[in-house]
């Protein structure tokens, strides 16, 4: 058989471009799971905090647990003036209750007006893709959390 080398070379270049285009298309179509949308609101004359947006199955599983460690999922802190030390603040003590697929937090001492607080929501699902480790977005043992600031 006789092959035209110019034709073979042109065909190979076109195939490489086509493969590159297909791989870019496939990478562009991948979706990343979104973090749960957490919403907080103050209720009972700004004395309690209502947390919504978490999957009801997860909430019911935690509520059925005998320990009911809500602080491991939602920790509430007072926001210091120096935000560099906010990781070292003590947890705001209080009671957590599940009401109508929402978590209601009532502090032991009332919230102080005009004092900023923040809720730290720990996302235990986090980034579990190997590419997050390769790109340096995640390190081993790192917890993923979101801080939401509020003022009563």
N, C-alpha and C positions, 0 to 999 in steps of 0.2 A: 504494500500500500504506500501511496505517496501522500505526504502531509505538507500542506502549505505552511511554512514556518511563520510567515507574517500573519496568516489567518489564526494560527494557534496562539500566537502571542497576543493578538487582539482579543481573542476569546477568553484567554486567561485573565487579562486586565478587566474585562467586563464582568467576569465571574467574581473577581476580588471585590470590585465596587458593589456588586449586588450582595455579596455576603456581608460586607461592611454595612450596607444600608439595612439589611435584615437584622443584623446584630444590634445596631443603634435603635431600630424600631422595637425590638424585644426588650432592651434595657429601659427604654422610655415608657413602655407599657406596664412595667412592674409597679405594683402599688405597695405602699408602706402602711401597715395598720396604724390607725389614728389612736392617740391616747384618749381615754374617756374624757368627755367634757364635764368637768365638775363645776357646779354652780353653788354659790353660797348666798344666803340672805339672812338678815337679822329678823327675829320674830319676838313676840312677847315683850313689846316695848324695848327692843334692843337688848334683851337680857339673855336670849338664847340664839344659837346659830343653827340654821337649817342647811344641810348639805345634800344636794340632789345631783343626779346624773350618773350614778353608779348602777351597774347591772343589778337588778333585783335578786337574781340568783346568788350573786356574791354576797349581797347584804343579808339574805336569809341564811346562808351558810354560816356567816359570822355570828348572826343572832342566835342560831341553834347551838353554837359552841358553848361549852360550859364556862370557858374563860372569858369570852366576849372582849377580846383585846382590841377595841376600836382604835386605840392610840397607835397601834402598829400600822394602821391604814391612814388615819387622819390625826395628826398631832397639831395642837393649837398652841401658839407661843405669843408672847408679847414682843413686839418689834422694838429693838433697842435703837437709840439715836445713832449709834455707830453700826451700820449694817454689816460691817466686816466681821462682827462677833455674833451674828444672829444664829450661827450654828451651835453656839454654846449656851443658849438660853434654856432655862428650865421649862418643862411642859406645863401648860396651864391646867390645873386640876379641875375636874368636873365630871359630870355624868353624861353618858351617851345613851340614847334611846332610839330604837327603830320605830318610825311612825310613817305609815303610808308610803313605803319605798323611799324614804328619806331618813337620814341620820340627823337627830337633833342633839346638839351639845349645849348643856347648861352648865356654866362654870360655877365652882364652889363660891367664889367671890365675884360679884357683878363686874361686867366689863366697865372700864373707866372711859368716860366720854372723851373724845378727841385723842385718845391713846390708840396708836396703830397696833394691830395684831396681825398675825399671819397664820394661815393653815398650811401645813405641809402634807400634801397628798403623795403617798408612796405608791408608785406604779410598779408593782412587782413583776408584771409581764415584761416591761422595759424593752430594750433592744436586744433581741436574742439572735440576731443574724450574725453570721461569722464575718460579714463585711463590716459590721460596726466595730469589731475588734481590729480588723485589718486597717480601716480608715482612722483608727485612733479615737473614735467617738465613745467607745466603751472600754473600760478596763475590767479585769476579773474582780468580782466581788463588789462592783460599784452599784449602788442603789439609785434608781431613777425616781426623782420626785419633782413635784411642781409646787411652788409657793404662791399662794393667793393672799394678797394683803387686803384688810378691811378695817374700817373704823366704825365703832358704834355711834 
